[in-house]
Amino acid sequence: MSFTQPEESPIFNQLSIFGHQKVVFCNDRDTGLKAIIAIHDTTLGPALGGTRMWSYKTEAEALQDVLRLSRGMTYKAAITGLNLGGGKAVIIGDSRLDKTEALMRRYGRFIKNLNGSFITAEDVGTTPKDMEYIRMETEHVTGVPESLGGSGDPSPVTAKGVFMGIKACVKELYGTDSLAGKSVAVQGIGNVGENLVHLLREENAKVYISDINEDRLTQVAKKYGAEAVANNSIFDLDIDIYAPCALGAIINTETIHKLKCAIIAGAANNQLADEQVHGKMLLEKGILYAPDYLINAGGLINCYSEIAGFSKKRTMQLAENIYEATRSVLKKSKTDNIPTNEAANKIAEKRIEDMRKIKGSY
């Protein structure tokens, strides 16, 4: 009897490229749930990552997003010294129209079946209330409302980490980390972006802001004394710091040619459209890039603190440590003459490998 070896599935090719341990596809006809949970690495601890709800054009696009994001969470936990692995989940659908209590609770049961190997939290398209629904089905969730003993909204902690990353970059270039008089363009003023604007204005930085929501743009500009600019003109500004705080892949060949700034440091995930190509382009152009997964780790720190039972004061202290972590990355980048994202990756990978030697491979 002859047997022909089937070609390897494109999905398994992607898992091999990114180095994932497990990907779970969640489907429930009754609630309309279609979700993907990706567990990248659990060497340092259980995989923790937010659940994003988004209207992806295709299922392949959703898979690509969750694979990239979960890998980023592994590196984020490693470089910030947390005892966590990396994971992420996406729910395919419009969060404004398709989200129901039943859908979120059914999703919570899928998480429960993973027996603690994956812990989730809120992300784009989900809220603390959604985490409350998930908590009704499983204990493996963080970011629940403070009224239920959770840490609540993580955006102030995330903004604090980004702020410390900006200060570390300013110290590297100008010899002092004071932001007084420095010009900063914050693109995307959701909860994290607004908190960042508040911190920047407290240090008397000149702040420009842009967002697709014009009403919110006007409101935040007036509240903090920032200058509102159109989204399509953000790259025309001659500024010190560009802080992307919306969705990813904003740093690409086209935008790099347009950029007129000395530093890129923002909260958005996966800012580089192509990590290898565009990290190198920024290095060659002389733009100092603070790796996004490092300086936006405040949200992860907030979730970790909830699990560990840390106080809010201790949580903010951990976020402030992003300053020194960023300084270490910038030092390695300069010493080895490599892009900052590569330097961050090497530091994160070394910690994971060191822990594998102690614990053994998964």
C-alpha positions, 0 to 999 in steps of 0.5 A: 500500500503506497502512501503519499506525504501530504504537503505541509499546511500553510497554517503550520508553515506560519506556526513554524515561522513564528515558533508557536506552541498552540493555536486554538480555533473557537467556533460556536454556531449558537452565539456566532463566535469565531475566535482564534487563540494563539499561544506562542511560548510558555517558558517564562509562565502562562501565556497572557494576552488581550482579546481583540475583536475586529472586523477582519476582511478574511480569516487568514488576516485574523490568523496573521494578526493573532500570530504576530501579536502573540509572538510580540507578547512573549517578547514583551513579557521577557524584556520587562522581566515578567514571569509570563509567556506570550499569547493573544486572541482575536474574535472575528466580528464588529464589536459594536454590532456582534458582541453579546453577553452569550458570545463573550461567555461562550468564549470564556468557556474555550479559555477555561478548557485551556486549563490556565495555559492562556490568560486573557485581558481586554484589547481593541474592541473589548472592555472591562465589562467583557472581561467580567462576562468571561470571568463568569466562565473562567478565572483565567482573565485579568483586567476585570472592573475594580468593583470585582477586585480587578485592576480595571482600565490599564491605559494609565499604566500603558501611557506611563510606560510609553512616557518613560520610553520617550524620556529614555530616548530624549536622554539618549539624544539630548543628554537630559530627559526633560521634555520641556519645549520638545515637540511631540505628535501623538497619533491616535487619542484613545484612552492610552493616547489621551493619558500620554497627552496629559503626561506630556503636557504636564512636562510642558512639551508642545503636543500635536494630536490627530485622530479619525474621530474629529469630535474627540480630537477637538475635545482632547485638544481643548482639554490639554492645550494641544494642537489638533492636526488632520490625520493625513498631515501628521507626517508633514510636521517637523517635530522631535518625537512621533508617538503612534498610538493607533493601529500597527504597520504605520512605519513603512517605506512610504512614511519613513521617507516622509517623517521629519522627527528624531524619535519614534516612540508610541503605544501602537503594537507592531508599528514596523510594517516589516521588522527587518526592512524598516528597523534598518531603514530607521537606523540608516536615516538616524531616527531613534526608534523605541521598540513598541512592545517594550515601551507599551508593556504597561498594559501587560504589567497592569495585568501581571500586577492583578494576578500577583496582587500588587498595589497600584503604586507598585504597578506604576513603579514597574512601569517606570522600570521601562525607562532603564529597560529602554536605555539598555536596548538603546545601548546595545543597539549603539554598541552592536550597530543594529536596529533597536528592534533587533537589540530588544529581540536579542535581550528578550531571547536571551532571557527566555533561553536562560530560563529554558536552561533552568526549567528545561524546554517546553 
